[in-house]
Amino acid sequence: MTHPARLRPPRRRDDVTTAMAAAEKAQRYEAFVSDVLQRDLRRVQEQRDGVFEQQAQVLQLRTALTRLQVDLGCNFFVTAEVPSTERVFVALGYGFYAELTLPEALRHLDRRSRLLEQLSESLTRDGAKIRAHIRLVLEGLRELQGLQDPPTTSDP
C-alpha cells in the first residue's frame, strides 16, 4: 500500500516556481527579439537602403554620361557642351578618381551596378532570415505562454 503523503498533488510552491521560471524565460526571449534581432533587422534595412541610393546614383550618372548632361544641383540637369568627350573622370570612392574613356566609364558603371544589385539581393535575403528568426522566437514565446496562434495573414 502506498503512503498517503505520496498521493498528494504537487506543492503549490512548485507551480509558482515553474510559472516564475516560464515568465523569466519569456522575458529573456522578448529581450532577445527587441535588443538583438530587431536591431539587426534595422541595420540590414539601413544598409540595403544605402545600396539602393547608390544604385540610383549609378543610374543617374549613366544617364548623364549618355546624354552629356550635368547636374547643377537639386537634380537640375542641363545639356553640356564638352569640347572633347574622349576622357571622363569617374569617382571610384574614398576621394579616388579614374580617367576613363566614355565606353570604359559605361562598362565600369555596368559592373558597379551588377555588384550593387548582388549586394542588395544579399541584404534582402539577410533581412528575410532575421524576420524568420523573429517569427520563430515569437512562436516559441506564444507556445511558452500558452497563447493561441494569431490569425494567419498572407504577406504580399
DSSP file (Angstrom, degrees, kcal/mol; ACC not computed):
  #  RESIDUE AA STRUCTURE BP1 BP2  ACC     N-H-->O    O-->H-N    N-H-->O    O-->H-N    TCO  KAPPA ALPHA  PHI   PSI    X-CA   Y-CA   Z-CA
    1    1 A M              0   0    0      0, 0.0     2,-0.2     0, 0.0     0, 0.0   0.000 360.0 360.0 360.0 141.0    0.0    0.0    0.0
    2    2 A T        -     0   0    0      1,-0.1     5,-0.0     2,-0.0     0, 0.0  -0.509 360.0-106.4 -84.2 150.8    1.3    3.5   -0.9
    3    3 A H    >   -     0   0    0     -2,-0.2     3,-1.4     1,-0.1     4,-0.5  -0.529  23.7-127.5 -73.5 138.6    1.8    6.1    1.7
    4    4 A P  G >  S+     0   0    0      0, 0.0     3,-0.9     0, 0.0     4,-0.3   0.780 106.6  63.3 -61.3 -27.5   -0.8    8.9    1.7
    5    5 A A  G >  S+     0   0    0      1,-0.2     3,-0.7     2,-0.2    -2,-0.0   0.801  97.9  57.0 -67.7 -26.7    1.9   11.6    1.6
    6    6 A R  G <  S+     0   0    0     -3,-1.4    -1,-0.2     1,-0.2    -3,-0.0   0.672  99.8  58.5 -78.0 -16.3    2.9   10.2   -1.8
    7    7 A L  G <  S+     0   0    0     -3,-0.9    -1,-0.2    -4,-0.5    -2,-0.2   0.470  79.8 114.8 -91.7  -3.3   -0.5   10.7   -3.3
    8    8 A R  S <  S-     0   0    0     -3,-0.7     3,-0.1    -4,-0.3    -3,-0.0  -0.315  74.5-106.3 -66.4 149.4   -0.7   14.4   -2.6
    9    9 A P        -     0   0    0      0, 0.0     3,-0.1     0, 0.0    -1,-0.1  -0.323  54.6 -75.5 -67.6 161.9   -0.9   16.8   -5.6
   10   10 A P        -     0   0    0      0, 0.0     5,-0.0     0, 0.0     0, 0.0  -0.183  61.4 -90.8 -58.0 152.2    2.3   18.7   -6.3
   11   11 A R     >  -     0   0    0      1,-0.1     4,-1.2    -3,-0.1     3,-0.2  -0.253  24.1-127.0 -63.4 151.0    3.1   21.5   -4.0
   12   12 A R  H  > S+     0   0    0      1,-0.2     4,-2.3     2,-0.2     5,-0.2   0.828 109.2  63.1 -67.0 -32.5    1.8   24.9   -4.8
   13   13 A R  H  > S+     0   0    0      1,-0.2     4,-2.6     2,-0.2    -1,-0.2   0.878 100.2  52.8 -60.9 -39.1    5.3   26.3   -4.4
   14   14 A D  H  > S+     0   0    0     -3,-0.2     4,-2.4     2,-0.2    -1,-0.2   0.891 108.6  50.1 -64.2 -39.5    6.5   24.1   -7.3
   15   15 A D  H  X S+     0   0    0     -4,-1.2     4,-2.4     2,-0.2    -2,-0.2   0.909 112.1  47.2 -63.9 -42.6    3.7   25.5   -9.5
   16   16 A V  H  X S+     0   0    0     -4,-2.3     4,-2.5     2,-0.2    -2,-0.2   0.913 112.1  50.1 -66.2 -42.5    4.7   29.1   -8.6
   17   17 A T  H  X S+     0   0    0     -4,-2.6     4,-2.4     2,-0.2    -2,-0.2   0.910 111.6  48.4 -62.7 -42.6    8.4   28.4   -9.2
   18   18 A T  H  X S+     0   0    0     -4,-2.4     4,-2.3     2,-0.2    -1,-0.2   0.910 112.0  48.8 -64.3 -42.4    7.6   26.9  -12.6
   19   19 A A  H  X S+     0   0    0     -4,-2.4     4,-2.4     2,-0.2    -2,-0.2   0.896 111.8  49.4 -64.8 -39.5    5.4   29.8  -13.6
   20   20 A M  H  X S+     0   0    0     -4,-2.5     4,-2.5     2,-0.2    -2,-0.2   0.899 110.6  50.1 -66.7 -39.7    8.1   32.3  -12.5
   21   21 A A  H  X S+     0   0    0     -4,-2.4     4,-2.4     2,-0.2    -2,-0.2   0.902 111.4  48.8 -64.7 -40.5   10.7   30.4  -14.5
   22   22 A A  H  X S+     0   0    0     -4,-2.3     4,-2.4     2,-0.2    -2,-0.2   0.902 111.9  48.8 -65.8 -40.6    8.5   30.4  -17.6
   23   23 A A  H  X S+     0   0    0     -4,-2.4     4,-2.1     2,-0.2    -2,-0.2   0.899 112.0  49.1 -66.3 -39.3    7.8   34.2  -17.1
   24   24 A E  H  X S+     0   0    0     -4,-2.5     4,-2.1     2,-0.2    -2,-0.2   0.912 111.7  48.8 -65.2 -41.9   11.6   34.8  -16.7
   25   25 A K  H  X S+     0   0    0     -4,-2.4     4,-2.3     1,-0.2    -2,-0.2   0.905 109.7  52.4 -63.9 -41.0   12.4   32.8  -19.8
   26   26 A A  H  X S+     0   0    0     -4,-2.4     4,-2.6     1,-0.2    -1,-0.2   0.900 108.1  51.5 -62.3 -40.5    9.7   34.7  -21.8
   27   27 A Q  H  X S+     0   0    0     -4,-2.1     4,-2.6     2,-0.2    -1,-0.2   0.901 108.7  50.9 -63.4 -40.3   11.2   38.0  -20.7
   28   28 A R  H  X S+     0   0    0     -4,-2.1     4,-2.2     2,-0.2    -2,-0.2   0.912 111.6  47.6 -63.7 -41.3   14.7   36.8  -21.9
   29   29 A Y  H  X S+     0   0    0     -4,-2.3     4,-2.4     2,-0.2    -2,-0.2   0.919 112.0  49.5 -65.2 -42.6   13.2   35.8  -25.3
   30   30 A E  H  X S+     0   0    0     -4,-2.6     4,-2.5     1,-0.2     5,-0.2   0.906 111.4  49.4 -62.4 -40.7   11.4   39.1  -25.6
   31   31 A A  H  X S+     0   0    0     -4,-2.6     4,-3.3     2,-0.2     5,-0.5   0.887 109.4  52.6 -64.7 -38.6   14.6   41.0  -24.8
   32   32 A F  H  X>S+     0   0    0     -4,-2.2     4,-1.9     2,-0.2     5,-1.9   0.918 110.8  47.2 -62.8 -43.2   16.5   38.9  -27.4
   33   33 A V  I  <>S+     0   0    0     -4,-2.4     5,-2.7     3,-0.2     6,-0.3   0.945 120.9  36.1 -63.2 -48.1   13.9   39.8  -30.0
   34   34 A S  I  <5S+     0   0    0     -4,-2.5     5,-0.2     3,-0.2    -2,-0.2   0.885 125.1  38.0 -77.2 -37.6   13.9   43.5  -29.2
   35   35 A D  I  <5S+     0   0    0     -4,-3.3    -3,-0.2    -5,-0.2    -2,-0.2   0.839 132.8  14.3 -84.3 -33.1   17.5   44.0  -28.4
   36   36 A V  I  X5S+     0   0    0     -4,-1.9     4,-2.6    -5,-0.5    -3,-0.2   0.856 126.1  39.5-108.3 -61.0   19.2   41.8  -30.9
   37   37 A L  I  ><S+     0   0    0     -5,-1.9     4,-2.4     1,-0.2    -3,-0.2   0.922 118.9  43.9 -66.4 -46.0   17.0   40.6  -33.7
   38   38 A Q  H  ><S+     0   0    0     -5,-2.7     4,-2.4    -6,-0.2    -1,-0.2   0.875 114.1  51.8 -68.8 -34.5   15.1   43.8  -34.4
   39   39 A R  H  > S+     0   0    0     -6,-0.3     4,-2.3    -5,-0.2    -2,-0.2   0.928 111.3  47.6 -63.2 -44.9   18.3   45.9  -34.1
   40   40 A D  H  X S+     0   0    0     -4,-2.6     4,-2.4     1,-0.2    -2,-0.2   0.892 110.6  52.2 -62.5 -39.6   20.0   43.6  -36.6
   41   41 A L  H  X S+     0   0    0     -4,-2.4     4,-2.4     2,-0.2    -2,-0.2   0.920 109.7  48.4 -63.8 -44.0   17.0   43.9  -38.9
   42   42 A R  H  X S+     0   0    0     -4,-2.4     4,-2.4     2,-0.2    -2,-0.2   0.909 111.3  51.0 -61.7 -41.5   17.1   47.7  -38.8
   43   43 A R  H  X S+     0   0    0     -4,-2.3     4,-2.3     2,-0.2    -2,-0.2   0.924 111.4  46.8 -62.6 -45.1   20.8   47.7  -39.5
   44   44 A V  H  X S+     0   0    0     -4,-2.4     4,-2.5     1,-0.2    -1,-0.2   0.904 112.6  49.9 -64.1 -41.7   20.3   45.4  -42.6
   45   45 A Q  H  X S+     0   0    0     -4,-2.4     4,-2.4     2,-0.2    -1,-0.2   0.888 110.4  50.0 -66.3 -37.8   17.5   47.5  -43.8
   46   46 A E  H  X S+     0   0    0     -4,-2.4     4,-2.0     2,-0.2    -2,-0.2   0.909 111.5  48.6 -65.3 -41.3   19.5   50.7  -43.5
   47   47 A Q  H  X S+     0   0    0     -4,-2.3     4,-2.1     2,-0.2    -2,-0.2   0.918 111.5  49.7 -63.0 -42.7   22.4   49.1  -45.4
   48   48 A R  H  X S+     0   0    0     -4,-2.5     4,-2.4     1,-0.2    -2,-0.2   0.898 108.8  52.1 -64.3 -39.8   20.0   48.0  -48.1
   49   49 A D  H  X S+     0   0    0     -4,-2.4     4,-2.0     1,-0.2    -1,-0.2   0.892 108.3  52.3 -62.1 -38.8   18.6   51.5  -48.3
   50   50 A G  H  X S+     0   0    0     -4,-2.0     4,-2.1     2,-0.2    -2,-0.2   0.889 108.7  50.0 -62.9 -39.7   22.1   52.8  -48.7
   51   51 A V  H  X S+     0   0    0     -4,-2.1     4,-2.5     2,-0.2    -2,-0.2   0.902 108.3  52.9 -65.6 -40.7   22.7   50.3  -51.5
   52   52 A F  H  X S+     0   0    0     -4,-2.4     4,-2.1     1,-0.2    -2,-0.2   0.894 108.1  51.2 -61.5 -38.9   19.5   51.4  -53.3
   53   53 A E  H  X S+     0   0    0     -4,-2.0     4,-2.1     2,-0.2    -1,-0.2   0.912 109.8  49.4 -63.6 -42.1   20.7   55.0  -53.1
   54   54 A Q  H  X S+     0   0    0     -4,-2.1     4,-2.4     1,-0.2    -2,-0.2   0.896 108.7  53.1 -63.3 -39.7   24.0   54.1  -54.6
   55   55 A Q  H  X S+     0   0    0     -4,-2.5     4,-2.4     1,-0.2    -1,-0.2   0.904 108.2  50.4 -62.3 -40.2   22.2   52.2  -57.4
   56   56 A A  H  X S+     0   0    0     -4,-2.1     4,-2.4     1,-0.2    -1,-0.2   0.894 110.0  50.6 -64.4 -39.4   20.1   55.3  -58.1
   57   57 A Q  H  X S+     0   0    0     -4,-2.1     4,-2.7     2,-0.2    -2,-0.2   0.903 109.7  49.8 -64.7 -41.3   23.3   57.4  -58.3
   58   58 A V  H  X S+     0   0    0     -4,-2.4     4,-2.7     2,-0.2    -2,-0.2   0.926 112.2  47.9 -63.2 -44.2   24.9   55.0  -60.7
   59   59 A L  H  X S+     0   0    0     -4,-2.4     4,-2.3     1,-0.2    -2,-0.2   0.905 112.4  49.3 -62.7 -41.4   21.8   55.1  -62.9
   60   60 A Q  H  X S+     0   0    0     -4,-2.4     4,-2.3     2,-0.2    -2,-0.2   0.904 112.2  47.8 -64.6 -41.8   21.7   58.8  -62.8
   61   61 A L  H  X S+     0   0    0     -4,-2.7     4,-2.5     2,-0.2    -2,-0.2   0.902 110.3  52.0 -66.2 -40.8   25.4   59.0  -63.7
   62   62 A R  H  X S+     0   0    0     -4,-2.7     4,-2.2     2,-0.2    -2,-0.2   0.922 111.4  47.2 -61.2 -43.9   24.9   56.6  -66.6
   63   63 A T  H  X S+     0   0    0     -4,-2.3     4,-1.9     1,-0.2    -2,-0.2   0.909 111.9  50.5 -63.3 -42.5   22.1   58.7  -67.9
   64   64 A A  H  X>S+     0   0    0     -4,-2.3     5,-2.0     1,-0.2     4,-1.0   0.884 111.2  48.8 -64.1 -38.0   24.2   61.8  -67.5
   65   65 A L  H  <5S+     0   0    0     -4,-2.5    -1,-0.2     3,-0.2    -2,-0.2   0.883 112.0  47.3 -70.6 -37.6   27.1   60.3  -69.4
   66   66 A T  H  <5S+     0   0    0     -4,-2.2    -1,-0.2     1,-0.2    -2,-0.2   0.821 123.8  32.8 -74.7 -28.5   25.0   59.0  -72.3
   67   67 A R  H  <5S-     0   0    0     -4,-1.9    13,-0.2    -5,-0.2    -1,-0.2   0.465 104.4-125.7-102.6  -3.1   23.2   62.3  -72.7
   68   68 A L  T  <5 +     0   0    0     -4,-1.0    12,-3.0     1,-0.2     2,-0.3   0.955  55.7 154.1  52.8  54.3   26.1   64.5  -71.7
   69   69 A Q  E   < -A   79   0A   0     -5,-2.0     2,-0.4    10,-0.2    10,-0.2  -0.840  34.1-146.1-110.9 151.6   24.1   66.3  -69.1
   70   70 A V  E     -A   78   0A   0      8,-2.6     8,-1.8    -2,-0.3     2,-0.7  -0.954  12.7-131.5-120.6 134.5   25.5   67.9  -65.9
   71   71 A D  E     -A   77   0A   0     -2,-0.4     6,-0.2     6,-0.2     3,-0.1  -0.758  17.3-172.9 -84.6 116.1   23.7   68.1  -62.6
   72   72 A L        -     0   0    0      4,-3.2    -1,-0.1    -2,-0.7     2,-0.1   0.545  60.4 -74.1 -84.3  -7.8   23.8   71.6  -61.3
   73   73 A G  S >  S+     0   0    0      3,-0.4     3,-1.2    -3,-0.0    -1,-0.3  -0.301 113.3  46.2 124.8 150.3   22.3   70.6  -58.0
   74   74 A C  T 3  S-     0   0    0      1,-0.3     3,-0.1    -2,-0.1    -2,-0.0   0.834 129.7 -65.1  55.5  35.8   18.9   69.5  -56.7
   75   75 A N  T 3  S+     0   0    0      1,-0.2     2,-0.7    -4,-0.0    -1,-0.3   0.823  94.5 147.3  56.6  35.4   18.6   67.2  -59.7
   76   76 A F    <   -     0   0    0     -3,-1.2    -4,-3.2     2,-0.0    -3,-0.4  -0.902  29.1-167.7-101.3 109.6   18.6   70.2  -62.1
   77   77 A F  E     -A   71   0A   0     -2,-0.7     2,-0.3    -6,-0.2    -6,-0.2  -0.743  12.7-174.2-104.5 145.2   20.3   69.0  -65.3
   78   78 A V  E     -A   70   0A   0     -8,-1.8    -8,-2.6    -2,-0.3     2,-0.3  -0.973  34.3-106.2-130.4 149.5   21.5   71.0  -68.3
   79   79 A T  E     -A   69   0A   0     -2,-0.3     2,-0.3   -10,-0.2   -10,-0.2  -0.594  41.1-141.5 -74.4 132.7   22.9   69.7  -71.5
   80   80 A A        -     0   0    0    -12,-3.0     2,-0.7    -2,-0.3    -1,-0.0  -0.699   9.2-143.5-100.7 147.4   26.6   70.2  -71.6
   81   81 A E        -     0   0    0     -2,-0.3     3,-0.1     3,-0.0   -13,-0.0  -0.929  25.7-177.9-105.5 108.8   28.8   71.3  -74.5
   82   82 A V        -     0   0    0     -2,-0.7     3,-0.2     1,-0.1    -2,-0.0  -0.932  23.1-151.7-112.1 123.1   32.0   69.4  -74.0
   83   83 A P  S    S+     0   0    0      0, 0.0     2,-0.4     0, 0.0    -1,-0.1   0.865  87.4  20.0 -62.3 -35.2   34.8   70.0  -76.5
   84   84 A S        +     0   0    0      3,-0.1     3,-0.3    -3,-0.1    -3,-0.0  -0.963  53.9 178.2-140.7 120.7   36.3   66.5  -76.0
   85   85 A T        +     0   0    0     -2,-0.4    17,-0.5    -3,-0.2     3,-0.1   0.112  56.2 106.9-104.1  20.8   34.4   63.5  -74.7
   86   86 A E  S    S+     0   0    0      1,-0.2    16,-0.5    15,-0.1     2,-0.4   0.892  85.3  27.6 -66.0 -37.4   37.4   61.2  -75.1
   87   87 A R  E     +B  101   0B   0     -3,-0.3     2,-0.3    14,-0.2    14,-0.2  -0.970  64.1 179.8-130.2 140.6   38.1   61.0  -71.4
   88   88 A V  E     -B  100   0B   0     12,-3.4    12,-3.1    -2,-0.4     2,-0.5  -0.953  27.4-122.7-132.2 154.8   35.9   61.5  -68.3
   89   89 A F  E     -B   99   0B   0     -2,-0.3     2,-0.5    10,-0.2    10,-0.2  -0.870  25.3-165.1-100.0 128.8   36.8   61.3  -64.6
   90   90 A V  E     -B   98   0B   0      8,-2.7     8,-2.3    -2,-0.5     2,-0.5  -0.954  20.6-125.9-116.8 128.2   34.8   58.8  -62.6
   91   91 A A  E     -B   97   0B   0     -2,-0.5     6,-0.3     6,-0.2     3,-0.1  -0.597  23.7-177.0 -72.7 122.8   34.7   58.8  -58.8
   92   92 A L  E     -     0   0B   0      4,-3.1     5,-0.2    -2,-0.5    -1,-0.2   0.682  49.4 -95.8 -92.2 -21.7   35.8   55.4  -57.5
   93   93 A G  E >  S+B   96   0B   0      3,-1.2     3,-1.7     0, 0.0    -1,-0.3  -0.358  98.7  56.0 120.5 157.8   35.2   56.3  -53.8
   94   94 A Y  T 3  S-     0   0    0      1,-0.3     3,-0.1    -2,-0.1    -3,-0.0   0.787 131.1 -57.3  55.4  31.2   37.3   57.5  -50.9
   95   95 A G  T 3  S+     0   0    0      1,-0.3     2,-0.4     0, 0.0    -1,-0.3   0.563 105.4 130.0  81.3   8.9   38.4   60.5  -52.9
   96   96 A F  E <   -B   93   0B   0     -3,-1.7    -4,-3.1     2,-0.0    -3,-1.2  -0.789  34.8-171.2-100.2 141.0   39.9   58.5  -55.8
   97   97 A Y  E     -B   91   0B   0     -2,-0.4     2,-0.4    -6,-0.3    -6,-0.2  -0.927  10.4-150.0-127.3 151.6   39.1   59.2  -59.4
   98   98 A A  E     -B   90   0B   0     -8,-2.3    -8,-2.7    -2,-0.3     2,-0.8  -0.979  13.8-136.5-122.1 136.7   39.9   57.3  -62.6
   99   99 A E  E     +B   89   0B   0     -2,-0.4     2,-0.3   -10,-0.2   -10,-0.2  -0.833  40.9 166.0 -90.9 114.3   40.3   58.9  -66.0
  100  100 A L  E     -B   88   0B   0    -12,-3.1   -12,-3.4    -2,-0.8     2,-0.1  -0.868  39.6-109.1-128.9 157.4   38.4   56.7  -68.4
  101  101 A T  E  >  -B   87   0B   0     -2,-0.3     4,-2.8   -14,-0.2     5,-0.2  -0.424  44.8-102.6 -74.8 164.7   37.1   56.8  -72.0
  102  102 A L  H  > S+     0   0    0    -16,-0.5     4,-2.2   -17,-0.5     5,-0.2   0.922 123.2  47.3 -58.9 -46.4   33.4   57.0  -72.3
  103  103 A P  H  > S+     0   0    0      0, 0.0     4,-2.2     0, 0.0    -1,-0.2   0.899 113.0  50.0 -62.7 -37.5   33.0   53.3  -73.2
  104  104 A E  H  > S+     0   0    0      2,-0.2     4,-2.7     1,-0.2    -2,-0.2   0.913 109.9  50.8 -64.4 -41.7   35.2   52.3  -70.3
  105  105 A A  H  X S+     0   0    0     -4,-2.8     4,-2.3     1,-0.2    -1,-0.2   0.901 110.2  49.2 -62.9 -41.0   33.2   54.5  -67.9
  106  106 A L  H  X S+     0   0    0     -4,-2.2     4,-2.1     2,-0.2    -1,-0.2   0.895 111.4  49.1 -66.6 -39.1   30.0   52.9  -69.1
  107  107 A R  H  X S+     0   0    0     -4,-2.2     4,-2.5     2,-0.2    -2,-0.2   0.909 110.2  52.1 -64.1 -41.2   31.4   49.4  -68.6
  108  108 A H  H  X S+     0   0    0     -4,-2.7     4,-2.6     1,-0.2    -2,-0.2   0.920 109.8  48.6 -60.1 -43.6   32.6   50.5  -65.1
  109  109 A L  H  X S+     0   0    0     -4,-2.3     4,-2.5     2,-0.2    -1,-0.2   0.868 109.4  52.8 -66.1 -36.1   29.1   51.7  -64.2
  110  110 A D  H  X S+     0   0    0     -4,-2.1     4,-2.3     2,-0.2    -2,-0.2   0.934 111.8  45.7 -62.9 -45.7   27.6   48.4  -65.5
  111  111 A R  H  X S+     0   0    0     -4,-2.5     4,-2.4     1,-0.2    -2,-0.2   0.921 113.6  49.2 -62.6 -44.0   29.9   46.4  -63.3
  112  112 A R  H  X S+     0   0    0     -4,-2.6     4,-2.4     1,-0.2    -1,-0.2   0.898 110.1  51.4 -62.7 -40.5   29.2   48.6  -60.3
  113  113 A S  H  X S+     0   0    0     -4,-2.5     4,-2.1     2,-0.2    -1,-0.2   0.910 109.8  49.4 -63.4 -43.0   25.5   48.3  -60.9
  114  114 A R  H  X S+     0   0    0     -4,-2.3     4,-2.3     2,-0.2    -2,-0.2   0.914 111.5  49.1 -62.9 -42.8   25.7   44.5  -61.0
  115  115 A L  H  X S+     0   0    0     -4,-2.4     4,-2.3     1,-0.2    -2,-0.2   0.907 111.4  48.9 -64.0 -41.4   27.7   44.4  -57.8
  116  116 A L  H  X S+     0   0    0     -4,-2.4     4,-2.5     2,-0.2    -1,-0.2   0.874 109.6  52.8 -65.5 -36.3   25.3   46.7  -56.1
  117  117 A E  H  X S+     0   0    0     -4,-2.1     4,-2.3     2,-0.2    -2,-0.2   0.923 110.0  47.8 -64.0 -44.3   22.4   44.5  -57.3
  118  118 A Q  H  X S+     0   0    0     -4,-2.3     4,-2.3     1,-0.2    -2,-0.2   0.901 112.3  50.1 -62.6 -40.6   24.1   41.4  -55.8
  119  119 A L  H  X S+     0   0    0     -4,-2.3     4,-2.5     2,-0.2    -2,-0.2   0.908 110.3  49.0 -65.1 -42.2   24.7   43.3  -52.6
  120  120 A S  H  X S+     0   0    0     -4,-2.5     4,-2.2     2,-0.2    -1,-0.2   0.892 111.1  50.2 -66.1 -38.1   21.1   44.4  -52.3
  121  121 A E  H  X S+     0   0    0     -4,-2.3     4,-2.3     2,-0.2    -1,-0.2   0.906 111.0  49.6 -64.3 -41.0   19.8   40.8  -53.0
  122  122 A S  H  X S+     0   0    0     -4,-2.3     4,-2.4     1,-0.2    -2,-0.2   0.918 111.8  47.5 -63.5 -43.9   22.2   39.5  -50.3
  123  123 A L  H  X S+     0   0    0     -4,-2.5     4,-2.4     2,-0.2    -1,-0.2   0.863 110.0  53.3 -66.6 -35.0   20.9   42.1  -47.8
  124  124 A T  H  X S+     0   0    0     -4,-2.2     4,-2.1     2,-0.2    -1,-0.2   0.913 109.9  48.0 -64.2 -42.5   17.3   41.3  -48.7
  125  125 A R  H  X S+     0   0    0     -4,-2.3     4,-2.2     2,-0.2    -2,-0.2   0.910 110.7  51.5 -63.7 -41.8   18.0   37.6  -48.0
  126  126 A D  H  X S+     0   0    0     -4,-2.4     4,-2.3     1,-0.2    -2,-0.2   0.913 109.4  50.4 -61.6 -42.0   19.6   38.5  -44.7
  127  127 A G  H  X S+     0   0    0     -4,-2.4     4,-2.5     1,-0.2    -1,-0.2   0.894 109.1  51.3 -62.0 -40.2   16.6   40.6  -43.7
  128  128 A A  H  X S+     0   0    0     -4,-2.1     4,-2.1     2,-0.2    -1,-0.2   0.890 109.4  50.6 -64.9 -39.0   14.3   37.7  -44.6
  129  129 A K  H  X S+     0   0    0     -4,-2.2     4,-2.2     2,-0.2    -2,-0.2   0.916 110.9  48.4 -64.5 -42.5   16.3   35.3  -42.4
  130  130 A I  H  X S+     0   0    0     -4,-2.3     4,-2.5     2,-0.2    -2,-0.2   0.913 110.5  50.8 -65.5 -41.3   16.2   37.8  -39.5
  131  131 A R  H  X S+     0   0    0     -4,-2.5     4,-2.4     1,-0.2    -1,-0.2   0.885 109.8  51.4 -62.2 -37.1   12.4   38.2  -39.9
  132  132 A A  H  X S+     0   0    0     -4,-2.1     4,-2.4     2,-0.2    -2,-0.2   0.895 109.3  50.0 -65.8 -39.2   12.1   34.4  -39.9
  133  133 A H  H  X S+     0   0    0     -4,-2.2     4,-2.6     2,-0.2     5,-0.2   0.906 110.2  50.4 -65.0 -40.7   14.1   34.2  -36.7
  134  134 A I  H  X S+     0   0    0     -4,-2.5     4,-2.6     1,-0.2    -2,-0.2   0.938 111.5  47.9 -61.3 -46.1   11.9   36.8  -35.1
  135  135 A R  H  X S+     0   0    0     -4,-2.4     4,-2.3     1,-0.2    -2,-0.2   0.898 111.5  51.1 -61.9 -40.1    8.8   34.9  -36.1
  136  136 A L  H  X S+     0   0    0     -4,-2.4     4,-2.2     2,-0.2    -2,-0.2   0.923 111.7  46.2 -63.7 -45.4   10.3   31.6  -34.8
  137  137 A V  H  X S+     0   0    0     -4,-2.6     4,-2.5     1,-0.2    -2,-0.2   0.907 112.3  50.8 -65.4 -40.7   11.1   33.2  -31.4
  138  138 A L  H  X S+     0   0    0     -4,-2.6     4,-2.5     2,-0.2    -1,-0.2   0.878 109.1  51.2 -65.5 -36.3    7.7   34.8  -31.2
  139  139 A E  H  X S+     0   0    0     -4,-2.3     4,-2.3     2,-0.2    -1,-0.2   0.914 110.2  49.9 -64.2 -41.9    6.1   31.4  -31.9
  140  140 A G  H  X S+     0   0    0     -4,-2.2     4,-2.7     2,-0.2    -2,-0.2   0.898 110.9  49.6 -62.3 -40.4    8.2   29.8  -29.2
  141  141 A L  H  X S+     0   0    0     -4,-2.5     4,-2.5     2,-0.2    -2,-0.2   0.918 109.4  51.3 -62.6 -43.8    7.1   32.6  -26.8
  142  142 A R  H  X>S+     0   0    0     -4,-2.5     5,-2.6     1,-0.2     4,-0.6   0.908 113.0  45.5 -60.4 -42.3    3.5   32.0  -27.7
  143  143 A E  H ><5S+     0   0    0     -4,-2.3     3,-0.6     3,-0.2    -1,-0.2   0.904 112.2  51.5 -67.9 -41.1    3.9   28.3  -27.0
  144  144 A L  H 3<5S+     0   0    0     -4,-2.7    -2,-0.2     1,-0.2    -1,-0.2   0.870 114.6  42.7 -63.6 -37.5    5.7   29.0  -23.8
  145  145 A Q  H 3<5S-     0   0    0     -4,-2.5    -1,-0.2    -5,-0.2    -2,-0.2   0.505 111.3-121.4 -88.4  -5.2    3.0   31.4  -22.6
  146  146 A G  T <<5 +     0   0    0     -4,-0.6    -3,-0.2    -3,-0.6     2,-0.2   0.801  57.3 153.8  72.1  29.8    0.2   29.1  -23.8
  147  147 A L      < -     0   0    0     -5,-2.6    -1,-0.2    -6,-0.2     2,-0.1  -0.506  46.2-105.8 -88.4 159.6   -1.4   31.6  -26.1
  148  148 A Q        -     0   0    0     -2,-0.2    -1,-0.1     1,-0.1    -5,-0.0  -0.453  42.3 -94.4 -78.4 156.6   -3.4   30.8  -29.2
  149  149 A D        -     0   0    0     -2,-0.1    -1,-0.1     1,-0.1     3,-0.1  -0.456  42.9-115.5 -66.8 141.3   -1.9   31.3  -32.6
  150  150 A P        -     0   0    0      0, 0.0    -1,-0.1     0, 0.0     2,-0.1  -0.378  43.8 -83.0 -71.9 159.3   -2.8   34.6  -34.2
  151  151 A P        -     0   0    0      0, 0.0     2,-0.3     0, 0.0     0, 0.0  -0.406  52.0-115.6 -62.1 137.2   -4.9   34.6  -37.3
  152  152 A T        -     0   0    0     -3,-0.1     2,-0.4    -2,-0.1    -3,-0.0  -0.555  32.4-170.0 -79.4 137.6   -2.7   34.0  -40.3
  153  153 A T        -     0   0    0     -2,-0.3     2,-0.6    -3,-0.0    -1,-0.0  -0.951  25.0-117.9-123.3 146.8   -2.4   36.7  -42.9
  154  154 A S        -     0   0    0     -2,-0.4    -2,-0.0     2,-0.0     0, 0.0  -0.744  25.4-141.8 -86.7 123.9   -0.8   36.5  -46.3
  155  155 A D              0   0    0     -2,-0.6    -1,-0.0     1,-0.1     0, 0.0  -0.682 360.0 360.0 -82.7 134.3    2.1   38.8  -46.7
  156  156 A P              0   0    0      0, 0.0    -1,-0.1     0, 0.0    -2,-0.0   0.516 360.0 360.0 -71.8 360.0    2.4   40.4  -50.1
